[in-house]
């Protein structure tokens, strides 16, 4: 390599890789020292010096000036030393310039490996220093390569990876496309992979997109309280306001939906529900399931669950396609939600009351039966004694009496229903005759 090429290469690599010139120079010096020792001997006293003005890297072997040589590698006889430096004296350390062309192919290859390894180490260090403070932020880049496992993204001074699992489903990119992503992780040391890991599915990607679009969030007026993502399909974001005259939902939606539209466009059409957060968990759950109308909410704080009762016509709205709406609402509110139609819930209450109406039945036993899947008198009538006696508080005789009572109850109910049908039929016949 020509002297001018060395200097130019150092400057170019420093700019492209973000590595300081001083580090590259020391790396080259160390590489040439390593190469010289492979050729001359590992015990040789070798130094390399970079000349900033000329761009030269000179290699010197230092030998002590002596009258009689005992170590040929590290000593030089006085007479020979005078030929190199007429002013030298016994005991001086004389630096003799080494012809780097004598290193040979193996030594040159070794020097090359040292340079490559050191540059990789320094490049990784530079990437970490440059991007560790960007962890948790959104960055822009250019798609460099696309394969089944990942998308490689050129960020300018580093190459980042967008793994398959961090990509929004059905989202496609090709080489040269501009891409925006969330910096999920920056590793200090990594082998055979990217140090910077990106994500477009992380909940914080959605949060940061809203921060870019909604000034009130950056000003601390509007707060993002919770986020639940169904990447590529639907997401929910709960917001609150620190000022009573600022509508947090309206702020995030923007004039004619302009702000939320920009976020949706970035997420390739992912539907976003902006929900009013509330300190009352019931109000919060109702908001999260909107626009479904809520008739009743039954809370079980011990299990962290709620039964949400909705009118029959609102059941599909509350549950959503493939259960997506209720799943996201559950994730957003941190409550296990069981959405039931009004008809189903009323039937369940009726069945429970029927169980309690059975002689010697207690609420504790009825609740245990419900947990075992025995939810009605009909279920109880089909139960086996050996299964019931496993429940604490139920003896064999009590189990049999429960089953017999359930059978009688069902029979009586059937008779009552038939009687009502007959009465209704007779009334209809009378009306027809009139």
Steps between C-alpha positions, in 0.01 A plus 500: 500500500635843408565752775225731376263202487567417867415851608195516276377161621533601866297814441236320291451213745487746788217690332300198384532288814508774758841387630751758616812536283722453804348157562552394137860621506574305818338197344721523191808551713414196714437294187840586351672427833329159503609432142860606573523272804371205297785557257781609731407332829253544779768624742609779268451858626280640222323834471285651224450873455250683279616819331202737485655718230604232254256226596788253539507228763862426585599184684814505720690223672679628810835345593741584779851609396752260659868404470424129492171349383326249729149540353514552121134593477511787749866612481727656238879515514647847544689501167182424301302755701748776409424442132135573568550781750850647537401668828379187676667369816517172689172441681288705259179355357518533127182495287562329169238547230354172378419437136132397517528321166688216675197407710370265232152373421431323832606798710300735279195277535545501877518879500188513290311278747607719792381809313165341406432372852596826663287696256203271573550549873524874466207510259285309751614737774419804284157361410421441866615850600302658217178304542477394866349839581246446219358186661128560542484753216383494139765503227485527121696285259522345155417135436825333400400134476183296548486129579271259687669553835552875512521832322840666512474878531774753429483771766795695364776409744367156586311205360193400701281192494121490491428134588201320350315491833542877536335568164133586459319204336444531124724807486748490213817694425750484219858614468532876488175570688506751781400348832422631845537276806540493877845426647420205722850401609863603449759236592855586600646172379346269243642232273368435152206737519381858526556700816191712443168314512196682364129441547178614336276288724612630840232697690750783549522541122133601505558726801792677332304548178231683697768708674618614158146592391348641821678805653286474814668169585851646482383800703377268776138610468378167358629171642502158334398266781478159332546343158378168360604400148356252257767568241375551148134475605393711794652676801368691798664792678373647828562870562432751777540875542664706774283800411121489529443712189710273275331197344771229481313291244431802278863611525619160373240482225574851371299721265297273273704208629824635350729393784377146542485460120875564478565228758265258323674570171841423653361172636362405157132531593504358853176616666558704817241552775578799721344439841435738789688362803317505833612426855180302557565156346134451403485831315833420337376158382181656362708755309731228369206297361332799332295539285330196657227592750562356847203394712675356805847426635569242771844529661702225665800686641654185647540339157545832319208427269177664388182369343382762252135473399394661172171507307480208256537722193825649639667165570680479159617861541636443851679176408623615160627298206673183629462640853750775419311784671447329835856361499648846447266654758609235751865565426449877520312499832694210660169326588381157384179579314215257441253672266152346509175582328212616719301186412782266593570682826131503603482128424811438714347694791174307460689169502700603807185602687349162409803324652465702820131406516591133548455381859817516719695683222733777622670779306843345570392164354325670206812705422715186515259322265532791256878464510459129418286583196164418665318824424132398505251255643519309174877460539451391862237240403754334271783505758631184669501449874867396501593832337291712737635346821846624404374849583554602860175504699313253277434153639373207296144543624510878439635444149216262420241740645645784280470285187145387586394858576648621171309232306172598670568870438557440130189286478285763669646770278419295192140453618464873565636582154258252336209645700589851387523384139156338523347812653654714227372255234147509643506878507609509138216258405245717680624810323472320167137400566412855587 
